[in-house]
Structures are given as structure tokens and as C-alpha cells.
């Protein structure tokens, strides 16, 4: 049976949080480099964006120089404080947007929003909502909501020492808390949507519908 997107995100969150401790403010949040990497690994997206070999090389360098809170070869996992994480993500996006054409940047923003379901995603993030040309005030509010949501997740799981549990015990605990985590996600998605204007919400609905087959189109598993 295929895992749902929610289950995958939940597993990532639990492993990330308890690999480094509950004190990490945004432990459930992938960095922008982690999110962007798919655009230079997936042939369907490379073709859709029309990336050149020169662009791909520069983008790979930008990704490699960024941070990876969930870890990778040569880069240990670990979240920085929220303000530092946001700063590094901003710097990463600024760097890759210099490499992309204006049209490619627009496509990246649209695809980022659509790839995990648009408004139907388990968890919305400020960076996924950039497709709506957010104001500075909206971005500030959305980031504050992200930090608050992360704290809710951590509060829910703070008394569980996942590092001492077997893989089977981790899965059992994940299932036990799954509904509560889903309720938190739903609550904070609603809060994020409340920051958007009616016009942005309408555009979001349109993009969500238009992107429902994007993963299949570019050859990604659902």
C-alpha cells in the first residue's frame, strides 16, 4: 500500500525532531535547498523549466552550499534557530533566482505550490505561498504561524524519546499521534489561508486544480 503524503511528512518530522532534540524550533521544516533539489534531479521538471546544463551546474552548486536540517552526505542534520533558518532560506532563494529567468522563477513558484497538492497539502509554508506575490507583512505573519505550528508539534511529542525506540515502536507512536498531528496541520493551514486576500485565495484554488496531475506529468510518485 502506498503511503499517503501526510504519512511521509509525519515520518520525516518525527525522525528529524528526535534525532536532534525537541528544542529545534523548525525541526519539521525542510530547508529551501532540500525542497528545491527536486528541480535539478527530476527530468520532467528540468524539461518543464527548460533548464540548460549551465543553469543546472550553477543550481547544484547553490544547493550544495546551503543547509540541510534533515542531513545528507557530508552535511550533518540539525536545525538553526528560526530567524537564522529563514535568513539562510532567503539567501538561497535570492541566489537561485539570479540563475533562473523570470519565467523559470514563475514556473518554480507555481510548481512548488502544486507538487504536493496546493491548498490540499498537509502543511502550507510561507515559501510555498510565494506564488501569490506576498507582501512583506503577509510573509512576516505566515512565518510566525510556521513557528507557532512547530511548537504545537513539539509540545505534542515532547515526552516521547524516539531515540530509544525501535523502528516498530516509532511507527506505533506515529500512528497514535497521527490524528492529533493532522488536526494541528489543518488548524494552521486555516490560519495561513486567513492571511491571504480573496484574490490570492481564488488564484490558489485555480492553481490547485490545474496542478492536480503535475506529479504524474513529470514522472513523480504520488
N, C-alpha and C positions, 0 to 999 in steps of 0.2 A: 504494500500500500504506500502510495506517495505521501510524503509529509506535506502538510499544509505550510504556507508561508509563515503563518503565526507560530507553528511549532518550531520551525527553523530559527526564527528570530528569538524565540524563547530560549532555545538551547544555547544560541550564541550569547545571549545576555547572561545566563546563569554561569556558563563557563568563564566568561570574561570577568564578571563581578567577583567571583570567589577564587579566581586564580590570583587576584591582586588585592583582595580585601574590599569590604563594603565602603571604605572611605572614599573610593574613587567617585567623583561627582557625576561623571557622564560615562560610567563603565558600559552602559548598554548601547552607546552611540558610536557607530563606526566613524572613522575619520573620513574626510573628503577624498583622500587618496585611496582608501580602501573601496569607497563607493565608485570612484572614477575608473579604477583599474579595469573594469569590465569593458570599457570603451576601447581599450587597446589590446584586449585579449579575444574579444568576440568578433569573428569575421563578418557576421551580419551587421553589427553596429559600425565596424570600420567602413564597410561598404556604404551603409546608410549615410554616414557623416562625410564620406568621400575623403578620408584621411590619407595624406601622402606618406611615403616612407620617411621623409624628413620630419614631418609632424609627429609620427609615431615614435621616432627616436627621441625627439625632444620631450614628448609627453612621458615616455618611460623614465627618462632622467628625472623629471619633475616628481613623478610618483615615487621613485626610489629614494629621493631626498626628503620625502615627507615622513610623517609619523604613522605608526600602525598600532593602535591600542590593543588589538587582538593578537599581535605578534606575527612574525614571519621570519624566514631565513635571514639571519644577520640583524634582525630588529626585534629585541625583546618586547613583550607586551607590557602595557602599563599606561593608564590614563593620566594626563596632566590635569591641573585644576581647570575648571570650566572656562575661565577667561583666557587662559593660555591655549586651551584646545580650540576655542573659537578664533583666536588670533592666528594660529597656525593654519586652520582651515581657510581663513580669509586670504592668507598669503598664498596658499596652494592654488586656490581658485583664481586669484589675480594672475598667477604665473601661467596657468594653462589657458586662460582666456586670451593672453597675449599670443599664444601659439595658434589658437583657433581663429577662423574667420568669423565675422559677426553672424553669418548664417549657421555655421557649425556650432557656435555658442548657443544660439537659439534652439538648435536641434538637441544639444546635450541637455539643456534645461528641461525641454519637453520630455525627452526620453527618461531622464532621472525621475520625473514625476510619474510617468506612465508605467515604468517597468515593473513595479510591484503593486500596480492597481490604482494609481492616482488617489482619489478620495476614498477608495475602498481599501487602502493599505492598512496594515495592522497599526503602524505608527507613522504619523506625519512628522516631518522635520522642517525647520525653517529653510534649510538649503534645498529641500525638495519643492518648496513653495516659491522659490525664486523665480520660477517661470511666470509668476504673476506681477513681476516688476515691483517688488515690495518697497515701501518707503522705509527710511531708517527707523522710524517709530514702530512700524509693524515688525521689522526684523528684531528689534530690541524686545518687544513683547513676546514674540514667538520663542526667542532664545530663553527668556525667563521661564516660559512654560516648559521647555525641554528640561531645564534644570530641576524644576519642581516635580515633573513626572519621574525623573530618575530617582529623586529622593523617595517617592512613593514606592517604587520598585524595591529599593534598598530596605526600606522600613518593613516591607512585607517579608523579606527573606533574611533579615539580619540575624536571626537566631539559628540559622542552618549553616553548619560548617561543611560546605560541599567538598573541601579538600580532603576530608576524612571519609567521604562516602565512596562506595563502589559505583561503577557505571550504572548498574541496575538501580541502586538506591537513589542516584541522581535523577534518573528517569522517573522513578516513583514520586519523588518530591516535586519534580517539574509538573507532572500530571496533577498532583494535589493542589498546586498553586496556579494552575493554568487559568481557571475561570477568573480568579481574583486579578491576575495579571491582564487578562483580556478586558476586564471591567475598567482597570486603570487606563489601558490604552484607549478604550472607547471614550472615557471621560475626557482625556487630554486631547484627543483628536477633535472633540467637540469644542474645547476651549480654543484650539488653534484656528478652527474654521470661523469662530466668532471674531477673530482679529481681521479677517478678510472682508472686503467690501462686497456688496451684492454682485457687482460686475465681475469681480475675481471669482466668486463662488460659481457664477454661471459659466465662466471660462473653464473652471476646474471640472465641472460636470461634463462639459463638452470634450475636454481633453481625456477625461477618464473613459468616456465611451469610445472615443476614437482610438485609444491605446489599448483596448482590451485584448487585441490579438498581437500586440507588439512582440511579446516574448516568443510566441510561435513564429512570427515573421522573421525574427533574427536568429532563430535556432536555439533559444534558451528553454530549459525545462521550466514548467510551471511550479 
